[in-house]
Amino acid sequence: MIFPLEKTVKFSGNIYEATVAASHRAYQLAMTKDERIEENDGKVVSLAAKQLFNEDIQYRRIEDK
């Protein structure tokens, strides 16, 4: 799976927040050595972006107090 460019272009939310969320998700996947990484040819960032833009995962912004 390559990076989901079409869904990225059509994304109507804050792309910076989505990028940060995908980065954090990629870190989570790498640290847990998720088996889906190998199914995705070792491309952890693409897997995280796919999960985010396909809405398999959700993120929320934590507001500063």
CHARMM internal coordinates of N, CA and C (Angstrom, degrees):
IC EDIT
DIST 1 N 1 CA 1.4593
DIST 1 CA 1 C 1.5135
ANGL 1 N 1 CA 1 C 108.39
DIST 1 C 2 N 1.3020
ANGL 1 CA 1 C 2 N 115.52
DIHE 1 N 1 CA 1 C 2 N 123.33
DIST 2 N 2 CA 1.4567
ANGL 1 C 2 N 2 CA 119.21
DIHE 1 CA 1 C 2 N 2 CA 173.78
DIST 2 CA 2 C 1.5177
ANGL 2 N 2 CA 2 C 109.03
DIHE 1 C 2 N 2 CA 2 C -85.63
DIST 2 C 3 N 1.2958
ANGL 2 CA 2 C 3 N 116.45
DIHE 2 N 2 CA 2 C 3 N 170.93
DIST 3 N 3 CA 1.4689
ANGL 2 C 3 N 3 CA 121.18
DIHE 2 CA 2 C 3 N 3 CA -179.16
DIST 3 CA 3 C 1.5275
ANGL 3 N 3 CA 3 C 109.15
DIHE 2 C 3 N 3 CA 3 C -58.63
DIST 3 C 4 N 1.3299
ANGL 3 CA 3 C 4 N 118.74
DIHE 3 N 3 CA 3 C 4 N 134.29
DIST 4 N 4 CA 1.4718
ANGL 3 C 4 N 4 CA 122.35
DIHE 3 CA 3 C 4 N 4 CA -175.25
DIST 4 CA 4 C 1.5338
ANGL 4 N 4 CA 4 C 112.55
DIHE 3 C 4 N 4 CA 4 C -74.97
DIST 4 C 5 N 1.3324
ANGL 4 CA 4 C 5 N 116.61
DIHE 4 N 4 CA 4 C 5 N 73.78
DIST 5 N 5 CA 1.4572
ANGL 4 C 5 N 5 CA 120.96
DIHE 4 CA 4 C 5 N 5 CA -174.83
DIST 5 CA 5 C 1.5222
ANGL 5 N 5 CA 5 C 113.04
DIHE 4 C 5 N 5 CA 5 C -63.25
DIST 5 C 6 N 1.3256
ANGL 5 CA 5 C 6 N 117.97
DIHE 5 N 5 CA 5 C 6 N -40.91
DIST 6 N 6 CA 1.4605
ANGL 5 C 6 N 6 CA 120.76
DIHE 5 CA 5 C 6 N 6 CA -178.52
DIST 6 CA 6 C 1.5309
ANGL 6 N 6 CA 6 C 111.05
DIHE 5 C 6 N 6 CA 6 C -59.73
DIST 6 C 7 N 1.3218
ANGL 6 CA 6 C 7 N 116.36
DIHE 6 N 6 CA 6 C 7 N -45.27
DIST 7 N 7 CA 1.4615
ANGL 6 C 7 N 7 CA 119.75
DIHE 6 CA 6 C 7 N 7 CA 179.34
DIST 7 CA 7 C 1.5223
ANGL 7 N 7 CA 7 C 111.04
DIHE 6 C 7 N 7 CA 7 C -69.95
DIST 7 C 8 N 1.3162
ANGL 7 CA 7 C 8 N 117.14
DIHE 7 N 7 CA 7 C 8 N -30.11
DIST 8 N 8 CA 1.4632
ANGL 7 C 8 N 8 CA 120.73
DIHE 7 CA 7 C 8 N 8 CA 177.28
DIST 8 CA 8 C 1.5249
ANGL 8 N 8 CA 8 C 110.14
DIHE 7 C 8 N 8 CA 8 C -66.28
DIST 8 C 9 N 1.3250
ANGL 8 CA 8 C 9 N 116.60
DIHE 8 N 8 CA 8 C 9 N -43.00
DIST 9 N 9 CA 1.4644
ANGL 8 C 9 N 9 CA 120.99
DIHE 8 CA 8 C 9 N 9 CA 179.93
DIST 9 CA 9 C 1.5225
ANGL 9 N 9 CA 9 C 110.89
DIHE 8 C 9 N 9 CA 9 C -64.99
DIST 9 C 10 N 1.3267
ANGL 9 CA 9 C 10 N 117.09
DIHE 9 N 9 CA 9 C 10 N -38.30
DIST 10 N 10 CA 1.4606
ANGL 9 C 10 N 10 CA 121.24
DIHE 9 CA 9 C 10 N 10 CA -178.14
DIST 10 CA 10 C 1.5324
ANGL 10 N 10 CA 10 C 113.15
DIHE 9 C 10 N 10 CA 10 C -81.83
DIST 10 C 11 N 1.3085
ANGL 10 CA 10 C 11 N 117.49
DIHE 10 N 10 CA 10 C 11 N -6.72
DIST 11 N 11 CA 1.4643
ANGL 10 C 11 N 11 CA 122.08
DIHE 10 CA 10 C 11 N 11 CA -177.57
DIST 11 CA 11 C 1.5196
ANGL 11 N 11 CA 11 C 109.68
DIHE 10 C 11 N 11 CA 11 C -64.59
DIST 11 C 12 N 1.3328
ANGL 11 CA 11 C 12 N 116.20
DIHE 11 N 11 CA 11 C 12 N 128.67
DIST 12 N 12 CA 1.4661
ANGL 11 C 12 N 12 CA 119.77
DIHE 11 CA 11 C 12 N 12 CA -176.50
DIST 12 CA 12 C 1.5310
ANGL 12 N 12 CA 12 C 112.93
DIHE 11 C 12 N 12 CA 12 C -102.63
DIST 12 C 13 N 1.3170
ANGL 12 CA 12 C 13 N 117.46
DIHE 12 N 12 CA 12 C 13 N -2.81
DIST 13 N 13 CA 1.4575
ANGL 12 C 13 N 13 CA 120.57
DIHE 12 CA 12 C 13 N 13 CA 179.73
DIST 13 CA 13 C 1.5142
ANGL 13 N 13 CA 13 C 111.60
DIHE 12 C 13 N 13 CA 13 C -85.43
DIST 13 C 14 N 1.3112
ANGL 13 CA 13 C 14 N 115.47
DIHE 13 N 13 CA 13 C 14 N -166.45
DIST 14 N 14 CA 1.4540
ANGL 13 C 14 N 14 CA 122.31
DIHE 13 CA 13 C 14 N 14 CA 178.87
DIST 14 CA 14 C 1.5291
ANGL 14 N 14 CA 14 C 108.36
DIHE 13 C 14 N 14 CA 14 C -78.74
DIST 14 C 15 N 1.3224
ANGL 14 CA 14 C 15 N 117.05
DIHE 14 N 14 CA 14 C 15 N 109.07
DIST 15 N 15 CA 1.4617
ANGL 14 C 15 N 15 CA 121.45
DIHE 14 CA 14 C 15 N 15 CA -174.79
DIST 15 CA 15 C 1.5268
ANGL 15 N 15 CA 15 C 111.47
DIHE 14 C 15 N 15 CA 15 C -66.31
DIST 15 C 16 N 1.3301
ANGL 15 CA 15 C 16 N 118.01
DIHE 15 N 15 CA 15 C 16 N -30.01
DIST 16 N 16 CA 1.4583
ANGL 15 C 16 N 16 CA 120.66
DIHE 15 CA 15 C 16 N 16 CA 176.78
DIST 16 CA 16 C 1.5238
ANGL 16 N 16 CA 16 C 109.85
DIHE 15 C 16 N 16 CA 16 C -63.66
DIST 16 C 17 N 1.3384
ANGL 16 CA 16 C 17 N 116.82
DIHE 16 N 16 CA 16 C 17 N -47.03
DIST 17 N 17 CA 1.4652
ANGL 16 C 17 N 17 CA 120.46
DIHE 16 CA 16 C 17 N 17 CA 178.31
DIST 17 CA 17 C 1.5283
ANGL 17 N 17 CA 17 C 110.89
DIHE 16 C 17 N 17 CA 17 C -61.22
DIST 17 C 18 N 1.3240
ANGL 17 CA 17 C 18 N 116.87
DIHE 17 N 17 CA 17 C 18 N -41.65
DIST 18 N 18 CA 1.4610
ANGL 17 C 18 N 18 CA 120.64
DIHE 17 CA 17 C 18 N 18 CA 179.71
DIST 18 CA 18 C 1.5279
ANGL 18 N 18 CA 18 C 110.69
DIHE 17 C 18 N 18 CA 18 C -63.96
DIST 18 C 19 N 1.3200
ANGL 18 CA 18 C 19 N 117.22
DIHE 18 N 18 CA 18 C 19 N -38.90
DIST 19 N 19 CA 1.4662
ANGL 18 C 19 N 19 CA 121.29
DIHE 18 CA 18 C 19 N 19 CA 179.14
DIST 19 CA 19 C 1.5249
ANGL 19 N 19 CA 19 C 110.72
DIHE 18 C 19 N 19 CA 19 C -65.24
DIST 19 C 20 N 1.3179
ANGL 19 CA 19 C 20 N 116.19
DIHE 19 N 19 CA 19 C 20 N -43.08
DIST 20 N 20 CA 1.4665
ANGL 19 C 20 N 20 CA 120.23
DIHE 19 CA 19 C 20 N 20 CA 178.26
DIST 20 CA 20 C 1.5302
ANGL 20 N 20 CA 20 C 109.93
DIHE 19 C 20 N 20 CA 20 C -64.67
DIST 20 C 21 N 1.3321
ANGL 20 CA 20 C 21 N 116.74
DIHE 20 N 20 CA 20 C 21 N -42.31
DIST 21 N 21 CA 1.4645
ANGL 20 C 21 N 21 CA 120.60
DIHE 20 CA 20 C 21 N 21 CA 179.05
DIST 21 CA 21 C 1.5239
ANGL 21 N 21 CA 21 C 111.00
DIHE 20 C 21 N 21 CA 21 C -62.76
DIST 21 C 22 N 1.3242
ANGL 21 CA 21 C 22 N 117.26
DIHE 21 N 21 CA 21 C 22 N -42.41
DIST 22 N 22 CA 1.4711
ANGL 21 C 22 N 22 CA 120.65
DIHE 21 CA 21 C 22 N 22 CA 178.82
DIST 22 CA 22 C 1.5296
ANGL 22 N 22 CA 22 C 110.56
DIHE 21 C 22 N 22 CA 22 C -65.08
DIST 22 C 23 N 1.3195
ANGL 22 CA 22 C 23 N 116.46
DIHE 22 N 22 CA 22 C 23 N -37.87
DIST 23 N 23 CA 1.4606
ANGL 22 C 23 N 23 CA 120.35
DIHE 22 CA 22 C 23 N 23 CA 178.10
DIST 23 CA 23 C 1.5296
ANGL 23 N 23 CA 23 C 111.36
DIHE 22 C 23 N 23 CA 23 C -63.82
DIST 23 C 24 N 1.3250
ANGL 23 CA 23 C 24 N 116.17
DIHE 23 N 23 CA 23 C 24 N -44.16
DIST 24 N 24 CA 1.4637
ANGL 23 C 24 N 24 CA 120.29
DIHE 23 CA 23 C 24 N 24 CA 177.94
DIST 24 CA 24 C 1.5284
ANGL 24 N 24 CA 24 C 110.90
DIHE 23 C 24 N 24 CA 24 C -64.62
DIST 24 C 25 N 1.3256
ANGL 24 CA 24 C 25 N 116.40
DIHE 24 N 24 CA 24 C 25 N -39.50
DIST 25 N 25 CA 1.4683
ANGL 24 C 25 N 25 CA 120.17
DIHE 24 CA 24 C 25 N 25 CA 179.13
DIST 25 CA 25 C 1.5300
ANGL 25 N 25 CA 25 C 110.25
DIHE 24 C 25 N 25 CA 25 C -65.87
DIST 25 C 26 N 1.3205
ANGL 25 CA 25 C 26 N 117.33
DIHE 25 N 25 CA 25 C 26 N -40.94
DIST 26 N 26 CA 1.4600
ANGL 25 C 26 N 26 CA 120.81
DIHE 25 CA 25 C 26 N 26 CA 178.15
DIST 26 CA 26 C 1.5311
ANGL 26 N 26 CA 26 C 110.48
DIHE 25 C 26 N 26 CA 26 C -60.43
DIST 26 C 27 N 1.3194
ANGL 26 CA 26 C 27 N 116.01
DIHE 26 N 26 CA 26 C 27 N -40.80
DIST 27 N 27 CA 1.4621
ANGL 26 C 27 N 27 CA 120.49
DIHE 26 CA 26 C 27 N 27 CA 177.12
DIST 27 CA 27 C 1.5226
ANGL 27 N 27 CA 27 C 110.67
DIHE 26 C 27 N 27 CA 27 C -62.17
DIST 27 C 28 N 1.3495
ANGL 27 CA 27 C 28 N 116.82
DIHE 27 N 27 CA 27 C 28 N -44.84
DIST 28 N 28 CA 1.4672
ANGL 27 C 28 N 28 CA 120.84
DIHE 27 CA 27 C 28 N 28 CA 178.01
DIST 28 CA 28 C 1.5278
ANGL 28 N 28 CA 28 C 111.13
DIHE 27 C 28 N 28 CA 28 C -58.20
DIST 28 C 29 N 1.3276
ANGL 28 CA 28 C 29 N 115.58
DIHE 28 N 28 CA 28 C 29 N -47.00
DIST 29 N 29 CA 1.4716
ANGL 28 C 29 N 29 CA 119.89
DIHE 28 CA 28 C 29 N 29 CA -178.84
DIST 29 CA 29 C 1.5261
ANGL 29 N 29 CA 29 C 110.87
DIHE 28 C 29 N 29 CA 29 C -62.19
DIST 29 C 30 N 1.3224
ANGL 29 CA 29 C 30 N 117.04
DIHE 29 N 29 CA 29 C 30 N -43.21
DIST 30 N 30 CA 1.4604
ANGL 29 C 30 N 30 CA 121.27
DIHE 29 CA 29 C 30 N 30 CA -178.93
DIST 30 CA 30 C 1.5256
ANGL 30 N 30 CA 30 C 111.68
DIHE 29 C 30 N 30 CA 30 C -65.54
DIST 30 C 31 N 1.3230
ANGL 30 CA 30 C 31 N 116.60
DIHE 30 N 30 CA 30 C 31 N -43.49
DIST 31 N 31 CA 1.4600
ANGL 30 C 31 N 31 CA 120.44
DIHE 30 CA 30 C 31 N 31 CA -177.89
DIST 31 CA 31 C 1.5283
ANGL 31 N 31 CA 31 C 112.39
DIHE 30 C 31 N 31 CA 31 C -67.92
DIST 31 C 32 N 1.3108
ANGL 31 CA 31 C 32 N 117.54
DIHE 31 N 31 CA 31 C 32 N -31.68
DIST 32 N 32 CA 1.4654
ANGL 31 C 32 N 32 CA 120.71
DIHE 31 CA 31 C 32 N 32 CA 179.64
DIST 32 CA 32 C 1.5191
ANGL 32 N 32 CA 32 C 112.50
DIHE 31 C 32 N 32 CA 32 C -90.65
DIST 32 C 33 N 1.3459
ANGL 32 CA 32 C 33 N 115.20
DIHE 32 N 32 CA 32 C 33 N -1.43
DIST 33 N 33 CA 1.4702
ANGL 32 C 33 N 33 CA 121.09
DIHE 32 CA 32 C 33 N 33 CA -179.43
DIST 33 CA 33 C 1.5335
ANGL 33 N 33 CA 33 C 110.80
DIHE 32 C 33 N 33 CA 33 C 51.25
DIST 33 C 34 N 1.3260
ANGL 33 CA 33 C 34 N 114.56
DIHE 33 N 33 CA 33 C 34 N 49.15
DIST 34 N 34 CA 1.4625
ANGL 33 C 34 N 34 CA 122.60
DIHE 33 CA 33 C 34 N 34 CA -178.30
DIST 34 CA 34 C 1.5256
ANGL 34 N 34 CA 34 C 110.31
DIHE 33 C 34 N 34 CA 34 C -57.69
DIST 34 C 35 N 1.3236
ANGL 34 CA 34 C 35 N 116.51
DIHE 34 N 34 CA 34 C 35 N 134.72
DIST 35 N 35 CA 1.4694
ANGL 34 C 35 N 35 CA 121.61
DIHE 34 CA 34 C 35 N 35 CA -177.70
DIST 35 CA 35 C 1.5248
ANGL 35 N 35 CA 35 C 112.67
DIHE 34 C 35 N 35 CA 35 C -65.46
DIST 35 C 36 N 1.3223
ANGL 35 CA 35 C 36 N 117.74
DIHE 35 N 35 CA 35 C 36 N -21.91
DIST 36 N 36 CA 1.4672
ANGL 35 C 36 N 36 CA 121.01
DIHE 35 CA 35 C 36 N 36 CA 179.38
DIST 36 CA 36 C 1.5260
ANGL 36 N 36 CA 36 C 111.92
DIHE 35 C 36 N 36 CA 36 C -67.81
DIST 36 C 37 N 1.3164
ANGL 36 CA 36 C 37 N 117.86
DIHE 36 N 36 CA 36 C 37 N -18.67
DIST 37 N 37 CA 1.4652
ANGL 36 C 37 N 37 CA 120.86
DIHE 36 CA 36 C 37 N 37 CA 178.11
DIST 37 CA 37 C 1.5194
ANGL 37 N 37 CA 37 C 109.72
DIHE 36 C 37 N 37 CA 37 C -62.93
DIST 37 C 38 N 1.3063
ANGL 37 CA 37 C 38 N 117.28
DIHE 37 N 37 CA 37 C 38 N -46.37
DIST 38 N 38 CA 1.4683
ANGL 37 C 38 N 38 CA 120.96
DIHE 37 CA 37 C 38 N 38 CA 179.37
DIST 38 CA 38 C 1.5219
ANGL 38 N 38 CA 38 C 111.63
DIHE 37 C 38 N 38 CA 38 C -65.62
DIST 38 C 39 N 1.3306
ANGL 38 CA 38 C 39 N 116.93
DIHE 38 N 38 CA 38 C 39 N -35.61
DIST 39 N 39 CA 1.4634
ANGL 38 C 39 N 39 CA 120.75
DIHE 38 CA 38 C 39 N 39 CA 176.89
DIST 39 CA 39 C 1.5244
ANGL 39 N 39 CA 39 C 110.79
DIHE 38 C 39 N 39 CA 39 C -65.50
DIST 39 C 40 N 1.3254
ANGL 39 CA 39 C 40 N 116.69
DIHE 39 N 39 CA 39 C 40 N -20.33
DIST 40 N 40 CA 1.4657
ANGL 39 C 40 N 40 CA 123.10
DIHE 39 CA 39 C 40 N 40 CA -179.28
DIST 40 CA 40 C 1.5281
ANGL 40 N 40 CA 40 C 110.27
DIHE 39 C 40 N 40 CA 40 C -105.77
DIST 40 C 41 N 1.3196
ANGL 40 CA 40 C 41 N 116.98
DIHE 40 N 40 CA 40 C 41 N 28.85
DIST 41 N 41 CA 1.4676
ANGL 40 C 41 N 41 CA 123.89
DIHE 40 CA 40 C 41 N 41 CA 178.33
DIST 41 CA 41 C 1.5215
ANGL 41 N 41 CA 41 C 113.26
DIHE 40 C 41 N 41 CA 41 C 56.65
DIST 41 C 42 N 1.3296
ANGL 41 CA 41 C 42 N 117.13
DIHE 41 N 41 CA 41 C 42 N 31.56
DIST 42 N 42 CA 1.4528
ANGL 41 C 42 N 42 CA 121.30
DIHE 41 CA 41 C 42 N 42 CA 176.68
DIST 42 CA 42 C 1.5149
ANGL 42 N 42 CA 42 C 114.87
DIHE 41 C 42 N 42 CA 42 C 77.96
DIST 42 C 43 N 1.3170
ANGL 42 CA 42 C 43 N 117.73
DIHE 42 N 42 CA 42 C 43 N 7.56
DIST 43 N 43 CA 1.4638
ANGL 42 C 43 N 43 CA 121.78
DIHE 42 CA 42 C 43 N 43 CA -176.46
DIST 43 CA 43 C 1.5257
ANGL 43 N 43 CA 43 C 109.62
DIHE 42 C 43 N 43 CA 43 C -91.90
DIST 43 C 44 N 1.3027
ANGL 43 CA 43 C 44 N 115.17
DIHE 43 N 43 CA 43 C 44 N 88.13
DIST 44 N 44 CA 1.4579
ANGL 43 C 44 N 44 CA 120.93
DIHE 43 CA 43 C 44 N 44 CA -172.97
DIST 44 CA 44 C 1.5275
ANGL 44 N 44 CA 44 C 112.38
DIHE 43 C 44 N 44 CA 44 C -71.67
DIST 44 C 45 N 1.3217
ANGL 44 CA 44 C 45 N 118.49
DIHE 44 N 44 CA 44 C 45 N -37.99
DIST 45 N 45 CA 1.4651
ANGL 44 C 45 N 45 CA 120.49
DIHE 44 CA 44 C 45 N 45 CA -179.82
DIST 45 CA 45 C 1.5274
ANGL 45 N 45 CA 45 C 110.51
DIHE 44 C 45 N 45 CA 45 C -67.94
DIST 45 C 46 N 1.3172
ANGL 45 CA 45 C 46 N 117.05
DIHE 45 N 45 CA 45 C 46 N -41.51
DIST 46 N 46 CA 1.4662
ANGL 45 C 46 N 46 CA 120.33
DIHE 45 CA 45 C 46 N 46 CA 177.12
DIST 46 CA 46 C 1.5210
ANGL 46 N 46 CA 46 C 111.10
DIHE 45 C 46 N 46 CA 46 C -62.81
DIST 46 C 47 N 1.3156
ANGL 46 CA 46 C 47 N 117.01
DIHE 46 N 46 CA 46 C 47 N -39.75
DIST 47 N 47 CA 1.4627
ANGL 46 C 47 N 47 CA 120.88
DIHE 46 CA 46 C 47 N 47 CA 177.38
DIST 47 CA 47 C 1.5231
ANGL 47 N 47 CA 47 C 110.54
DIHE 46 C 47 N 47 CA 47 C -63.00
DIST 47 C 48 N 1.3176
ANGL 47 CA 47 C 48 N 117.00
DIHE 47 N 47 CA 47 C 48 N -44.75
DIST 48 N 48 CA 1.4649
ANGL 47 C 48 N 48 CA 120.56
DIHE 47 CA 47 C 48 N 48 CA 179.37
DIST 48 CA 48 C 1.5206
ANGL 48 N 48 CA 48 C 111.14
DIHE 47 C 48 N 48 CA 48 C -63.10
DIST 48 C 49 N 1.3202
ANGL 48 CA 48 C 49 N 117.54
DIHE 48 N 48 CA 48 C 49 N -42.73
DIST 49 N 49 CA 1.4646
ANGL 48 C 49 N 49 CA 121.31
DIHE 48 CA 48 C 49 N 49 CA 179.08
DIST 49 CA 49 C 1.5227
ANGL 49 N 49 CA 49 C 110.77
DIHE 48 C 49 N 49 CA 49 C -65.36
DIST 49 C 50 N 1.3156
ANGL 49 CA 49 C 50 N 116.33
DIHE 49 N 49 CA 49 C 50 N -41.17
DIST 50 N 50 CA 1.4647
ANGL 49 C 50 N 50 CA 120.47
DIHE 49 CA 49 C 50 N 50 CA 177.79
DIST 50 CA 50 C 1.5265
ANGL 50 N 50 CA 50 C 109.81
DIHE 49 C 50 N 50 CA 50 C -60.07
DIST 50 C 51 N 1.3159
ANGL 50 CA 50 C 51 N 117.40
DIHE 50 N 50 CA 50 C 51 N -46.14
DIST 51 N 51 CA 1.4630
ANGL 50 C 51 N 51 CA 121.13
DIHE 50 CA 50 C 51 N 51 CA 179.45
DIST 51 CA 51 C 1.5247
ANGL 51 N 51 CA 51 C 110.86
DIHE 50 C 51 N 51 CA 51 C -61.33
DIST 51 C 52 N 1.3083
ANGL 51 CA 51 C 52 N 117.01
DIHE 51 N 51 CA 51 C 52 N -41.01
DIST 52 N 52 CA 1.4537
ANGL 51 C 52 N 52 CA 121.35
DIHE 51 CA 51 C 52 N 52 CA -178.68
DIST 52 CA 52 C 1.5265
ANGL 52 N 52 CA 52 C 111.91
DIHE 51 C 52 N 52 CA 52 C -68.18
DIST 52 C 53 N 1.3196
ANGL 52 CA 52 C 53 N 117.21
DIHE 52 N 52 CA 52 C 53 N -50.43
DIST 53 N 53 CA 1.4625
ANGL 52 C 53 N 53 CA 120.65
DIHE 52 CA 52 C 53 N 53 CA -175.27
DIST 53 CA 53 C 1.5237
ANGL 53 N 53 CA 53 C 113.09
DIHE 52 C 53 N 53 CA 53 C -76.73
DIST 53 C 54 N 1.3306
ANGL 53 CA 53 C 54 N 117.94
DIHE 53 N 53 CA 53 C 54 N -20.28
DIST 54 N 54 CA 1.4714
ANGL 53 C 54 N 54 CA 120.82
DIHE 53 CA 53 C 54 N 54 CA 173.08
DIST 54 CA 54 C 1.5290
ANGL 54 N 54 CA 54 C 111.24
DIHE 53 C 54 N 54 CA 54 C -88.01
DIST 54 C 55 N 1.3311
ANGL 54 CA 54 C 55 N 115.08
DIHE 54 N 54 CA 54 C 55 N 0.86
DIST 55 N 55 CA 1.4644
ANGL 54 C 55 N 55 CA 123.09
DIHE 54 CA 54 C 55 N 55 CA 179.85
DIST 55 CA 55 C 1.5314
ANGL 55 N 55 CA 55 C 112.75
DIHE 54 C 55 N 55 CA 55 C 61.18
DIST 55 C 56 N 1.3441
ANGL 55 CA 55 C 56 N 115.79
DIHE 55 N 55 CA 55 C 56 N 31.51
DIST 56 N 56 CA 1.4653
ANGL 55 C 56 N 56 CA 120.76
DIHE 55 CA 55 C 56 N 56 CA 172.17
DIST 56 CA 56 C 1.5265
ANGL 56 N 56 CA 56 C 109.36
DIHE 55 C 56 N 56 CA 56 C -73.74
DIST 56 C 57 N 1.3153
ANGL 56 CA 56 C 57 N 115.78
DIHE 56 N 56 CA 56 C 57 N -27.34
DIST 57 N 57 CA 1.4624
ANGL 56 C 57 N 57 CA 122.27
DIHE 56 CA 56 C 57 N 57 CA 175.24
DIST 57 CA 57 C 1.5167
ANGL 57 N 57 CA 57 C 107.57
DIHE 56 C 57 N 57 CA 57 C -127.35
DIST 57 C 58 N 1.3177
ANGL 57 CA 57 C 58 N 115.75
DIHE 57 N 57 CA 57 C 58 N 160.27
DIST 58 N 58 CA 1.4579
ANGL 57 C 58 N 58 CA 121.14
DIHE 57 CA 57 C 58 N 58 CA 176.81
DIST 58 CA 58 C 1.5194
ANGL 58 N 58 CA 58 C 108.46
DIHE 57 C 58 N 58 CA 58 C -126.47
DIST 58 C 59 N 1.2931
ANGL 58 CA 58 C 59 N 115.22
DIHE 58 N 58 CA 58 C 59 N 156.62
DIST 59 N 59 CA 1.4569
ANGL 58 C 59 N 59 CA 119.78
DIHE 58 CA 58 C 59 N 59 CA 175.84
DIST 59 CA 59 C 1.5190
ANGL 59 N 59 CA 59 C 108.46
DIHE 58 C 59 N 59 CA 59 C -130.84
DIST 59 C 60 N 1.3064
ANGL 59 CA 59 C 60 N 114.91
DIHE 59 N 59 CA 59 C 60 N 159.92
DIST 60 N 60 CA 1.4547
ANGL 59 C 60 N 60 CA 119.79
DIHE 59 CA 59 C 60 N 60 CA 174.96
DIST 60 CA 60 C 1.5101
ANGL 60 N 60 CA 60 C 108.61
DIHE 59 C 60 N 60 CA 60 C -140.35
DIST 60 C 61 N 1.2691
ANGL 60 CA 60 C 61 N 115.07
DIHE 60 N 60 CA 60 C 61 N 149.66
DIST 61 N 61 CA 1.4457
ANGL 60 C 61 N 61 CA 121.49
DIHE 60 CA 60 C 61 N 61 CA -179.69
DIST 61 CA 61 C 1.5261
ANGL 61 N 61 CA 61 C 108.90
DIHE 60 C 61 N 61 CA 61 C -86.89
DIST 61 C 62 N 1.3090
ANGL 61 CA 61 C 62 N 116.48
DIHE 61 N 61 CA 61 C 62 N 132.61
DIST 62 N 62 CA 1.4540
ANGL 61 C 62 N 62 CA 122.43
DIHE 61 CA 61 C 62 N 62 CA 176.26
DIST 62 CA 62 C 1.5138
ANGL 62 N 62 CA 62 C 107.05
DIHE 61 C 62 N 62 CA 62 C -94.92
DIST 62 C 63 N 1.3054
ANGL 62 CA 62 C 63 N 115.83
DIHE 62 N 62 CA 62 C 63 N 115.42
DIST 63 N 63 CA 1.4652
ANGL 62 C 63 N 63 CA 121.20
DIHE 62 CA 62 C 63 N 63 CA -177.68
DIST 63 CA 63 C 1.5233
ANGL 63 N 63 CA 63 C 111.14
DIHE 62 C 63 N 63 CA 63 C -73.73
DIST 63 C 64 N 1.3276
ANGL 63 CA 63 C 64 N 115.73
DIHE 63 N 63 CA 63 C 64 N 143.49
DIST 64 N 64 CA 1.4582
ANGL 63 C 64 N 64 CA 121.01
DIHE 63 CA 63 C 64 N 64 CA 173.16
DIST 64 CA 64 C 1.5207
ANGL 64 N 64 CA 64 C 108.63
DIHE 63 C 64 N 64 CA 64 C -73.30
DIST 64 C 65 N 1.3297
ANGL 64 CA 64 C 65 N 115.56
DIHE 64 N 64 CA 64 C 65 N 145.02
DIST 65 N 65 CA 1.4690
ANGL 64 C 65 N 65 CA 119.06
DIHE 64 CA 64 C 65 N 65 CA 178.49
DIST 65 CA 65 C 1.4903
ANGL 65 N 65 CA 65 C 110.52
DIHE 64 C 65 N 65 CA 65 C -104.21
END
COOR INIT
IC SEED 1 N 1 CA 1 C
IC BUILD
